[in-house]
Amino acid sequence: MEEDEVGAYVDAVSRVVDLPIPAAYRQGVIDNLQAILRQTAGLMAVELDPAEESAPIFHP
C-alpha cells in the first residue's frame, strides 16, 4: 500500500469506528501501520494448503 492509500484507510477507519485521530498524531499512525504492513508482508505471502488450517473450526 502506498502512503496516500494508507492515509485514506486510516481516515476511513477512524470515521467508521468513531475514533478521531488528532492531526498531530495522524502521520505517526500512518507510519506505524506502514511498518506493520512491511513486517507482515512475508507472512501474508505464504500460501496455505486447505489442509493446513490455522485453527480448528467449531461445529456445534
Buried (B, 14 or more C-beta within 10 A) or exposed (E): EEEEEBBEEBBEEBEEEEEEBEEEEBEEBBEEBBEEEEEEEEEEEEEEEEEEEEEEEEEE
